[in-house]
Amino acid sequence: MKKIVVLCIILAILAAGCATLALSPEERILAREFNKLALNPDEVNFIRSCGFNEKHLTARQKAYLMREGNALAGYGSVR
């Protein structure tokens, strides 16, 4: 029983790591930039309007939000 639990935990950790590896270099940069932000109420409302929960975002969702936010602000893509 303990072996099954340990195996499940290891698989979950590996799956999370593989999801991060699947990101493009641009998405990784955008996700890092998102992590540096201190969200204000307008930004939280924007995240919710996109259908996401600001407390439970994947790296891919963070990159998407950064791209959308930059496009709406007129900055284009970040590189």
C-alpha positions in Angstrom: 0.0 0.0 0.0 2.8 2.4 0.9 4.5 1.6 -2.4 1.4 2.6 -4.4 1.1 5.9 -2.5 4.8 6.7 -3.1 4.5 5.8 -6.8 1.4 8.0 -7.2 3.3 10.9 -5.6 6.3 10.4 -7.8 4.1 10.2 -10.9 2.4 13.5 -9.9 5.7 15.2 -9.4 7.0 14.0 -12.8 3.8 15.0 -14.5 4.1 18.6 -13.2 7.8 18.7 -14.3 6.9 17.5 -17.8 4.2 20.1 -18.1 6.8 22.8 -17.4 9.1 21.4 -20.0 6.4 21.6 -22.7 6.4 25.4 -22.5 8.2 27.4 -25.1 11.0 29.7 -24.0 8.7 32.7 -24.5 6.0 31.1 -22.3 8.5 30.5 -19.6 9.6 34.1 -19.6 6.0 35.3 -19.5 5.2 33.0 -16.6 8.2 34.3 -14.7 7.2 37.9 -15.3 3.6 37.0 -14.1 5.0 35.6 -10.9 6.8 38.9 -10.2 3.5 40.9 -10.4 1.5 42.1 -7.4 -2.0 41.8 -8.7 -4.3 44.8 -8.2 -8.2 44.4 -8.2 -8.4 45.3 -11.9 -5.9 42.6 -12.8 -7.8 40.1 -10.7 -11.0 41.0 -12.4 -9.3 40.6 -15.8 -8.1 37.1 -14.8 -11.6 36.1 -13.7 -13.2 37.5 -16.9 -10.9 35.1 -18.8 -12.4 32.3 -16.8 -9.5 31.6 -14.6 -9.0 31.5 -10.8 -6.1 33.8 -9.9 -5.0 31.5 -7.1 -4.7 28.4 -9.2 -3.0 29.2 -12.5 -0.8 27.0 -14.6 2.3 28.4 -16.2 0.6 28.2 -19.6 -2.4 30.2 -18.3 0.0 32.8 -16.9 1.7 33.1 -20.3 -1.7 33.4 -22.0 -2.8 36.1 -19.6 0.5 38.1 -20.0 0.1 37.9 -23.8 -3.6 39.0 -23.7 -2.8 41.8 -21.2 0.0 43.1 -23.4 -2.2 42.9 -26.5 -4.9 44.9 -24.8 -2.5 47.4 -23.6 -1.1 47.8 -27.1 2.4 46.6 -26.3 2.4 43.5 -28.6 4.3 40.4 -27.6 7.1 40.3 -25.1 10.5 39.1 -26.2 
